[in-house]
Amino acid sequence: MTIDTTSSRNVILDAIRNGKPRLIPLPDIPQYPFPGDETEEFIKHLLSFDGKCMQFESRQAAAQWMTQLPKEDKVVFSAVPECIGSITLDDLKDPHSANKVDICIAEGVIGVAETGSVWVNNATLGLAAAALLSTDLYLFLDRANLKSGLHQAYAALDIRAHQYGSFYTGPSATADIEAIHVTGAQGEISLTVLLYG
């Protein structure tokens, strides 16, 4: 006896097609605002997560401050055009080699006052591994790109536009073991936001 597998297959596929639920539009998500001054709230929450913030009137002033920062004997990777690093992307073709980066200078896309977080992606970091494996991470952030809350931040982001994207909120830390807070547990020991504008 021969079984017609083509017919059985078609019956199953037809049942799946006909059994799909009716598509309905997604609901509108309310934009709950976060109260307070965006700059003050951003800095307050960033500091609460052991982050640092330097404020500047302009991007040029922030870049000038960054160039004057002592970097002797440090391996510096920069994804910011105004700041020249000691190594480039060509030197970091193998992401594992990013473990030698001491200082990473990169761009923040959006800051969130509610949490003190900065959104970054693979394009603004130049190389995500350099930021994650560096000892000190410096992020340029335009004050005009501060959002009051996470709802507003996600509404402004296209998270599908890049292979990697993440909110950074202060340096890496953990308090998993006996509730002892350790900074720099999995990544950078310091995160400094250069807030300008």
N, C-alpha and C positions, 0 to 999 in steps of 0.2 A: 504494500500500500504506500503510495506517494503522498506526502504532505505538501501542500502548496504554501511554502513559507512566504512567498511574495504577497499572497492574499492575506495571510495572518498579519504580516508586517503592516500592510496598508490599513487593516482594521484597527490595529493598535495605534498607529500614527493618526488616523482619523479621529479616534476616540480622544487622543491627547489634544488635537487641534480644537475639537468641538467642546472639550471640557475646560478650556482655559477661561478664567474669570474675565468678566467684562472690565475693560480698562476704564478707570475713573481718574479724574485729575487729582493731583496731590493738593492737600490743603495749603492755604496761605499760612506762612509762619509769622506770627506777630513779632515785631521788632521791639522787644522790651529794652528800654533805655537803661543805662547804668548811671546813677546820679553822681554829681560832683564834677569838678574841673578835670578834664581829661588828662592834662599834663601832671597835675598834682597826684591824681589817683594812680596814673601809670607809674610814676616814680615811687610812690608809697608801696605799691604792690611788688614792684621789681626789687626794692630794697628788702622787703619781707622774705624774699626767696634768695637772699644773699647776693643779688645782682648789684651792679653799680650803675650810676647814670652821671654823665657829664653833659651839661647844657651849653649850647653855642648859638650865637645869633645867626650864623650862616654855615653852610657846608664847607666853605673855604676855611673858616676858622676851626672847624672840627678836624679837617684834613691837616691843617697847620699844627694843631696840638698833637695829632697822631705822629707826624713826622719828627716832632721833638721828643717823643717818648724814648727813654733809654732802651736800646735794643742790642747792645753789645753782646756778642757770643750767643745770640738768639737766632733761630731759624724762623724767618717770617714769610708767611704766605699771604698775599693780598689779592682779593677779588675786586678791590676798589681802585679805579684808574688813578686817583690822586695820590695813592700811597704805593710806593714801590717796595716789593718784598725782596728777600734774598734768594727765594726760589720761585719758580713759575709752575704752571700746569705741566709744562714739558718735563719738569723734574719729578713730577708726581704721576706719571703715566700708570704706574701700579698703585692703586689706592692704599695698599698696605704700607707703602713708603711714607704715607702721611703721618706715621707715628713719630717722625722726626720734627714735626712742626711744633714750635714753641708758641708762636703768636699767629693767630689767624685774624685777618681783617676782612670783613664782608659787609654786605648790604642787608638791612631789614626791609621787608616789604610793608608790613602793617604792624602797628603796636596796639595793644589792647589795654585800656585803662583798668578794666574790671579785674584783670589778673596780672598785669605787669609783663605780659608775654609779647614776644616779637615773632612774627611769621617770617620764615626764610624758606627758600627752595634751592634746588640744585643750581639754578642759573645765578642766583644772587650770592651763593656761597662759593661759586667757582668749582669747588669740590667738597661735597658734604663730609667726606672722611677727614679733610683738613680741619674743619670746624669741630667735629666730634672728637678728634684725637689731639687737638692742640691743648696747651696748658692754659693759655689766655685767649679769650675770644672777644673781639671788638666788633660791634655792629653799628653801622651808620643808620640812623632813622630820621626821616623827615617828620617834623612835628605835625605837618598837614596830614600825615598818614596815620595819626592816632584815631582809633575808634573807641567809643565809650564802652562797648561790651562785646562779648563773643558773638551775639546774634548779628551785630553790625559788621563785625570782621568777616564772618563766613559769608554774609550777603555780598561783600565786596570782593571776595576771593573766587578765582576759578581754580579749584584744587585739582582739576583734571589736566591743567595746562603743563604740569611738570611731573617728572618721574618721582621726585622727592619733595616733600614739603612738611614743615613741622613748626609748631610753636615752641620757642625756646623761652623758658622762664627762669632766669638765673642760672648759675653754674650747675653742673651735675651734682646730685646729692642723693643720699639715702638715709633713712632712719629705721630700716627694717629690723636690724639686729639689736635687740634690747632697747629699742627706742633711742639709740644714740645717733645723733645727727652727724653725718660725715659728708663734708663738701668735697667734690672732685672724685666721687666714688667710681663713676663709669666714664667720665669725660673731663671736660675743661674744669680747671680749678676756679677760674674767674670769668665772669661775663660782664662786659662793660658796654652800655649803650651810649653812643654819641648822638644825643638828641639835638637836632639843629632846626632853625627856621623860626 
